Amino acid sequence: MAKVIEGLYYSESHEYVRVEGDFGFIGITDYAQNALGNVVYVDMPDVDDEVEAGEEFGAVESVKAASDLYSPVSGTVVEVNEALEDQPELVNQDAFANWIIKVELSDKSELDALMSAADYVAFCEK
């Protein structure tokens, strides 16, 4: 089983959110990067872009496939992980350490609709 971290929020489209104060760090799960294989490109929004829960905000491309990224929460992009522009393979090395975007959360109640670590493990085992 892929690595899953307690205390994060998970979506059915295999993104996670790590919440710190009013900010959420969004990336893809270890399960997702395993399924994709070697990541060769990460398409990210611009700083100040708005993201909406359930809406596409970018894509991850691997040697096998391209996969759209869906934001688990709504908010304003305050930072993108610029390291991924030159080293997209960092997502494969540690998906949880290498988040894709940082957003200022506009509605923390949206987190209630996401899965816990235990729920996500059960979801992935289906």
Phi, psi and chi 1 to 4 in degrees:
 res  aa     phi    psi   chi1   chi2   chi3   chi4
   1 MET       -  142.0  176.7   64.3 -162.5      -
   2 ALA   -65.7  159.4      -      -      -      -
   3 LYS   -69.0  136.9 -178.1  167.4   99.6  175.0
   4 VAL  -132.1  136.0  176.1      -      -      -
   5 ILE  -107.5  130.2  -64.3  180.0      -      -
   6 GLU   -64.8  148.6  -72.2  -68.0  -30.8      -
   7 GLY    89.1   -4.2      -      -      -      -
   8 LEU   -99.7  166.4  -57.0 -176.8      -      -
   9 TYR  -109.8  141.4  -61.9   88.9      -      -
  10 TYR  -125.2  144.6  -62.9   88.2      -      -
  11 SER  -108.5  161.4   69.6      -      -      -
  12 GLU   -67.4  -18.3  -69.2 -172.3    0.4      -
  13 SER   -92.0   13.7   51.4      -      -      -
  14 HIS    71.1   33.5  -56.1  -72.3      -      -
  15 GLU  -103.2  156.8  -72.2   85.7   14.6      -
  16 TYR  -122.9  160.6   68.3   83.4      -      -
  17 VAL  -129.6  127.2 -175.8      -      -      -
  18 ARG  -105.8  118.4 -176.4  179.8   80.9 -124.6
  19 VAL   -95.4  130.0  176.4      -      -      -
  20 GLU  -132.8  103.4  -67.7 -178.4    8.8      -
  21 GLY    64.9 -124.0      -      -      -      -
  22 ASP   -92.9   10.3  -68.2  -29.8      -      -
  23 PHE  -117.7  148.7  -61.7   95.7      -      -
  24 GLY  -124.3  131.4      -      -      -      -
  25 PHE   -98.9  120.1  -66.3   82.6      -      -
  26 ILE  -111.8  133.1  -60.3  170.6      -      -
  27 GLY  -150.8 -172.6      -      -      -      -
  28 ILE  -100.3  153.3   63.5  168.4      -      -
  29 THR   -76.1  165.4   64.9      -      -      -
  30 ASP   -60.7  -38.8 -165.8   48.0      -      -
  31 TYR   -56.8  -45.1 -179.9   93.0      -      -
  32 ALA   -65.8  -45.3      -      -      -      -
  33 GLN   -66.5  -33.2   73.4   79.0   19.6      -
  34 ASN   -62.9  -42.8  -86.7  -29.5      -      -
  35 ALA   -67.4  -36.5      -      -      -      -
  36 LEU   -73.4  -35.7  -79.1  166.2      -      -
  37 GLY    85.9 -157.0      -      -      -      -
  38 ASN   -64.3  113.9  -66.4  -25.8      -      -
  39 VAL   -77.5  129.3  173.4      -      -      -
  40 VAL  -114.3  -13.3  -65.8      -      -      -
  41 TYR  -160.5  139.7  179.5   71.4      -      -
  42 VAL  -124.0  118.9 -179.5      -      -      -
  43 ASP   -93.0  119.8  179.9   34.5      -      -
  44 MET  -121.5  154.0  -62.9  176.3  -86.3      -
  45 PRO   -72.8  177.4   27.2  -33.0      -      -
  46 ASP   -91.6  155.0  -65.5  -39.0      -      -
  47 VAL   -57.9  142.6  170.0      -      -      -
  48 ASP    80.3   -5.1  -66.4  -29.2      -      -
  49 ASP   -68.2  149.5  -79.6    1.5      -      -
  50 GLU   -94.5  138.0  -63.3  -71.6  -34.7      -
  51 VAL  -117.7  147.4  -66.1      -      -      -
  52 GLU  -118.0  141.2  -67.4  -70.7  -32.4      -
  53 ALA   -54.8  129.5      -      -      -      -
  54 GLY    84.9   -4.2      -      -      -      -
  55 GLU  -101.6  152.9  -53.1 -110.6  -39.0      -
  56 GLU   -68.4  138.2 -171.5 -178.0  -36.3      -
  57 PHE  -128.4   -2.7   72.9   83.5      -      -
  58 GLY   172.2 -161.0      -      -      -      -
  59 ALA  -155.2  156.5      -      -      -      -
  60 VAL  -119.7  129.1  174.8      -      -      -
  61 GLU  -112.9  135.7  -66.2  178.3   21.5      -
  62 SER  -122.9  178.3   72.2      -      -      -
  63 VAL   -65.8  -22.8  -70.3      -      -      -
  64 LYS   -93.3  -37.4  -68.3 -163.2  -66.1 -168.6
  65 ALA  -162.7  167.7      -      -      -      -
  66 ALA  -113.7  142.2      -      -      -      -
  67 SER  -133.9  127.7 -177.9      -      -      -
  68 ASP   -69.3  150.2  -70.0  -25.6      -      -
  69 LEU  -104.8  134.6  -63.3  167.9      -      -
  70 TYR  -119.1  129.7  -64.5   92.2      -      -
  71 SER   -72.3  129.4 -175.1      -      -      -
  72 PRO   -76.3  -16.5    0.1    8.0      -      -
  73 VAL  -139.1  165.2  -68.3      -      -      -
  74 SER   -98.8  149.7  -58.3      -      -      -
  75 GLY   165.6 -170.1      -      -      -      -
  76 THR  -109.4  131.2  -55.7      -      -      -
  77 VAL   -69.3  120.0  178.1      -      -      -
  78 VAL  -106.0  -16.1  -66.8      -      -      -
  79 GLU  -161.0  146.0 -168.3  177.6  -18.2      -
  80 VAL  -117.1  152.4  -62.8      -      -      -
  81 ASN   -81.1   92.1 -171.5  -15.3      -      -
  82 GLU   -64.9  -23.5  -67.7  179.4    3.5      -
  83 ALA   -58.5  -30.8      -      -      -      -
  84 LEU   -72.0  -17.9  -61.6  178.9      -      -
  85 GLU   -64.3  -40.6  -68.5  174.2    6.9      -
  86 ASP   -96.0  -24.3  -63.7  -35.9      -      -
  87 GLN  -133.9   67.2  -64.2  178.4  -75.2      -
  88 PRO   -60.5  -22.6   20.2  -30.0      -      -
  89 GLU   -66.7  -12.7   67.6  -83.6    5.6      -
  90 LEU   -57.2  -31.0  -70.0  171.9      -      -
  91 VAL   -60.6  -38.2  170.6      -      -      -
  92 ASN   -71.5  -35.1  -66.5  120.5      -      -
  93 GLN   -69.3  -42.7  -67.7  167.3   16.6      -
  94 ASP  -158.2   94.7 -170.7  -22.1      -      -
  95 ALA   -62.2  -31.6      -      -      -      -
  96 PHE   -81.6  -30.2  -67.8  110.2      -      -
  97 ALA   -77.4  -26.6      -      -      -      -
  98 ASN  -107.9   72.5  -67.4  -71.6      -      -
  99 TRP   -62.2  163.4   49.2  -88.2      -      -
 100 ILE  -102.0  -49.5  -63.4  170.6      -      -
 101 ILE  -134.5  153.6   60.3  172.4      -      -
 102 LYS  -114.3  126.4  176.3 -177.8  175.4 -178.2
 103 VAL  -121.8  148.4  -60.1      -      -      -
 104 GLU   -85.2  116.4 -174.3  169.6    3.1      -
 105 LEU   -67.8  132.1  -57.7  169.6      -      -
 106 SER   -95.8  -19.4   59.4      -      -      -
 107 ASP  -153.6   93.6 -177.2   -1.2      -      -
 108 LYS   -63.2  -20.7  -78.6 -169.6  172.0  176.6
 109 SER   -64.5  -20.1   71.0      -      -      -
 110 GLU   -61.6  -25.2  -69.6  174.7  -19.9      -
 111 LEU   -61.4  -28.7  -64.0  168.0      -      -
 112 ASP   -62.3  -23.0  -61.9  -21.9      -      -
 113 ALA   -84.6   -7.6      -      -      -      -
 114 LEU   -93.3  167.8  -60.0  172.3      -      -
 115 MET   -90.7  149.8  -70.0 -179.8  -84.8      -
 116 SER   -78.2  173.7   67.9      -      -      -
 117 ALA   -58.3  -45.5      -      -      -      -
 118 ALA   -63.7  -42.1      -      -      -      -
 119 ASP   -63.7  -39.1  -67.2  -20.7      -      -
 120 TYR   -67.1  -41.1 -177.7   68.6      -      -
 121 VAL   -58.9  -45.9  167.7      -      -      -
 122 ALA   -62.4  -41.4      -      -      -      -
 123 PHE   -60.3  -44.7  174.2   77.9      -      -
 124 CYS   -69.0  -25.5  -69.1      -      -      -
 125 GLU   -82.2   -9.1  -72.0  173.1  -12.6      -
 126 LYS   -68.1      -  -75.9 -177.5 -171.0  169.0
